[in-house]
Amino acid sequence: MSPPVHVEVVQKLQSRASKDYIKEMVHSLLINFVSISPGSSLTEKDLEDNLDLTEHVQMISFCDIDHETEVSVTQAEFVYHIYKLDSFGAETDTMTDSSTGEEFAAADMWALPSQEFHGLWETLIYDTKLKEDTVRFVETAFDFADKGVDPNVVGWNRVVLLHGPPGTGKTSLCRALAQKLSVRLSDRFPRARLVEINAHGLFSKWFAESGKLVARLFERLEEIVADKRLLACVLVDEVESLAHARRAALSGLEPSDSIRAVNALLTQLDRLRRRPNALVLTTSNVTGAIDVAFVDRADIKRRVGPPSARATYEILRGCCSELMTRGVVAPREPVFELRLLEDSRFAESESSRPSLRLWEVALEAAAALMSGRALRRLPFLARALHARQPGAPDLLHFVMALRAALHQYLADAAELEDDSCPVSN
Ligand SMILES: Nc1ncnc2c1ncn2[C@@H]1O[C@H](COP(=O)(O)OP(=O)(O)OP(=O)(O)O)[C@@H](O)[C@H]1O
């Protein structure tokens, strides 16, 4: 039997309807469809003919984790996730250094699913199964925890490490993953939080105070995880900074307080990962071994690299579509899916020309190992510097401007390298 299709339904904040009522309405809509396309969504505009639905529903999305191709509705089993997005944004947990009175952000905290991360999952494009695998790993780990599988017999844990070069989407993927889990696991965990620990900040300044700060931070975390029906995702970005701080302390460059603080943080994280409702997410820009024993134990370790040519094309295609939707590039015309270009054997026609030029830009950018972050900046540079006419450029002109922006970016990066400065991606 094929896996169910997960249908994610965002309920409007002001709607007071019950989840069951919404589920029934959405189900009655879907059974009239012939097939469902995983990864696609229905926005309010698509639903505007159905007044009942538009009163309560903001968006319906079909999850692409379990299916790659169209699913026929007659054969589909639907699993519904009805949720509202939290619109309060991050709550910053500030701490005060008692010796100087200075405040600094020790952690940011979001209630999930959050408005801020809505749609983030879809914007991240990898052509390996990185996103899907990561969700499955974590879901399996929660399932093992639920069933009481002894981790000493079958090795598993809920520590994720994403490592790779800067700007490749590691932090974004951790946030998107936490959001996705808060939706998919909402039966088990009706409440969810994401806590981002500013590890770099914790250890960069107040070494003497760090130990106390860590202790206070974890007291708060303990309060959060004490609620067993709450999914607590704790993100530690640039986890290698812990190893650096420890090494610096060991070599006598930093006061010995710092080593105690780093060790305290690692011990606390280690304790946290044993809580059945906690998930520890870590990222690192260091690709080799990170000398932090705690991270060594992560079962879920994945390298996140710069986007391939295919993923690059998809990222730029999404940027072009967004700019056409907003009228920055006009008129609206199709940017072909790569699959369509391949089906037509890359034959050039009036309508395929912009897509073919875009594919050439993607090939060049991927060959230069350009990061996702740098790619997402190219359209802005293209419009600002290389398509400067007063009116909106058409798609073909805009793609040529993208190519010019890419060449300028590569030339600037080469110059920076000549000056032996690290290139910021
Ligand atoms: N594969 C990708 N697909 C789509 N967007 C991407 C991809 N990789 C990076 N980006 C975009 O690049 C930006 C930076 O991503 P993010 O900060 O998550 O990267 P990172 O790897 O954590 O970087 P750093 O290590 O420097 O913090 C985000 O806006 C993200 O959407």
The ligand as an ORCA input file, in Angstrom:
! r2SCAN-3c Opt
* xyz 0 1
  N      19.600     24.703     -1.305
  C      18.994     25.879     -1.110
  N      17.783     26.108     -1.643
  C      17.167     27.284     -1.470
  N      17.645     28.304     -0.755
  C      18.840     28.142     -0.178
  C      19.580     26.918     -0.322
  N      20.734     27.036      0.363
  C      20.708     28.276      0.927
  N      19.594     28.931      0.604
  C      19.186     30.281      1.064
  O      20.350     30.922      1.551
  C      20.073     31.690      2.732
  C      21.058     31.335      3.841
  O      20.750     30.090      4.394
  P      21.219     29.654      5.861
  O      21.523     30.844      6.715
  O      20.228     28.683      6.340
  O      22.568     28.914      5.517
  P      23.644     28.282      6.500
  O      24.186     27.115      5.775
  O      23.076     28.078      7.833
  O      24.718     29.428      6.531
  P      25.757     29.806      7.699
  O      26.507     28.579      8.015
  O      26.568     30.879      7.070
  O      24.915     30.299      8.837
  C      18.626     31.396      3.095
  O      17.856     32.512      2.681
  C      18.253     30.189      2.267
  O      16.915     30.256      1.889
*
